[in-house]
Amino acid sequence: MKLTILGSSSALPTSGRYPSAHVLNAHERLFLIDCGEGTQMQLRKTRIRFAKINHIFISHLHGDHVFGLYGLLSTFSLMGRTNPIHLYAPENYDKMFKSHLSDFDINLSFEIDFIPLSGKDPIKILDDKYLTVTSFPLQHRIPSYGFLFREKKSERNLIKEKIDKYQIPQVRLPAIKKGEDFITPDGSIIKNEDITLPPREPLSYAYCSDTKYFRRLASFVMGVSLLYHEATFDKGKEDLAAITGHSTTLDAAKTALNAGVGSLIIGHFSARYKDISPLVDEARTLFPKTYPAIDGKTYEVGNITDP
Amino acid sequence: MKLTILGSSSALPTSGRYPSAHVLNAHERLFLIDCGEGTQMQLRKTRIRFAKINHIFISHLHGDHVFGLYGLLSTFSLMGRTNPIHLYAPENYDKMFKSHLSDFDINLSFEIDFIPLSGKDPIKILDDKYLTVTSFPLQHRIPSYGFLFREKKSERNLIKEKIDKYQIPQVRLPAIKKGEDFITPDGSIIKNEDITLPPREPLSYAYCSDTKYFRRLASFVMGVSLLYHEATFDKGKEDLAAITGHSTTLDAAKTALNAGVGSLIIGHFSARYKDISPLVDEARTLFPKTYPAIDGKTYEVGNITDP
């Protein structure tokens, strides 16, 4: 699992920071999370293959999270795309979206499969061979949702020498990978642990933006390998964060700490901060494994190091 | 008069070419013409001052000419703008625009003065101290308009030594700048040509995008100092140009030639062209003073030279 940040700014982009957009690569399938203005240009710059994106998640309907969507979908169309796009967004977007396409004379060459987000509890919105995706409510000025991407546990790894040694037939291997023991033709039992190795621990990534701090959020992202949490403001701007429905550095760190996550990336930085390293330092006082979102940078989920 | 190109791509942007947006600087007042996705980032890169933009012209409602508008206006708002924006766009945009602002929860901190574009003939849409702006119909798949910016003739320049020599009082100078003669206290007439020099010729800039070729277009842009004309395709793609309502290099050059313009800039290049110099060469076979639109480059209207 790898995460590429395409934009780390809040509503007002700067010359070095584009509005929100993340690409999660899980088993070479790409998940686009939010789609701020300029996302398609950032995809080009980072040489991410447009065709591998089949799922787009929109957290909420503020422009800095969605203004890039129309251009990106138009471009998909001009490139001759035929595969459907699965679009996950707040439930009221469906009707708006269709009317915007019509307003701008956009005739897509592919289907949009719209999956509405709603509710006050986590809901599983995608479940496939490799992973599940859950949406959960955030607290912002308008309905806003976070997303949790969780790898499924892989099968156990066969130890080739042991398979050869016990002359285990091919047809039995799928069950053994799932954890079953092997029974030899003479009826003796070979324990699964003797012929397989455990798979690596599944990774998980959660995206929380935009939101103010609330206690229950930690329960939604409990124990994830990597948490992205917005930190629009420094710790001194609690009042501004409250008014605008955003988080401070310490809010993000507190949720990371309470949820016991592996690492924390903070982003969605206000344009007032030219240098973001003081924001990272603030968060690290509570949660040392904090890292900054940087446009164009790719992070290995479960193995993040300083730039 | 200076023109800065912010985007020279057609609908599908490339890594080096953003969608359409031009900034015309006339007497340090900035006119934004079209506003494709990423315009606000391009404004930052070219260090153009946002606050000096008071007039925005939208040629037509295809995304590559308008998707940057919402982000730009939101940014104006976040920067605390209070001066109104004069927005010139096809007449059906007024209602859509308001509903889009509401869909995206945008509350602007300033007024929008909407000036609808319509009609089959040129219409004067702005007339101030320094210049007039005229809109004129183009021919595209949807209603599309071009814009002609024409400086007003400046006043005549006083020759200081002559003013001193004839002891012309201050109060008479405004009339003399406008071309009047001076009558001395003893009744003799000093000819205006003896005490003033003529002003420089007024400059003019016309923007034509998107459009297919049509004969009457040349009459709308007759004799302008600088014509920008789209040239989405090379001369071999006439059929594609006809189907999509666009122009080839030779279409642009033909209009420049028929209109007797000073110079021609071509742009709105299809993403299929990595190198655009063959397109410029094609146009130059008909109209030698053709230059390419290049993102981020500023051109002196009336004095364009090769990059």
Interface residues (C-beta under 8 A of the other chain):
Chain A: A11 L12 P13 T14 S15 Y18 P19 E37 G38 Q40 M41 R44 K45 L61 H62 G63 D64 V66 F67 G68 Y70 G71 S74 T75 L78 M79 M96 S99 H100 D103 F104 D105 I106 R141 I142 A271
Chain B: A11 L12 P13 T14 S15 Y18 P19 E37 G38 Q40 M41 R44 K45 L61 H62 G63 D64 V66 F67 G68 Y70 G71 S74 T75 L78 M79 M96 S99 H100 D103 F104 D105 I106 R141 I142
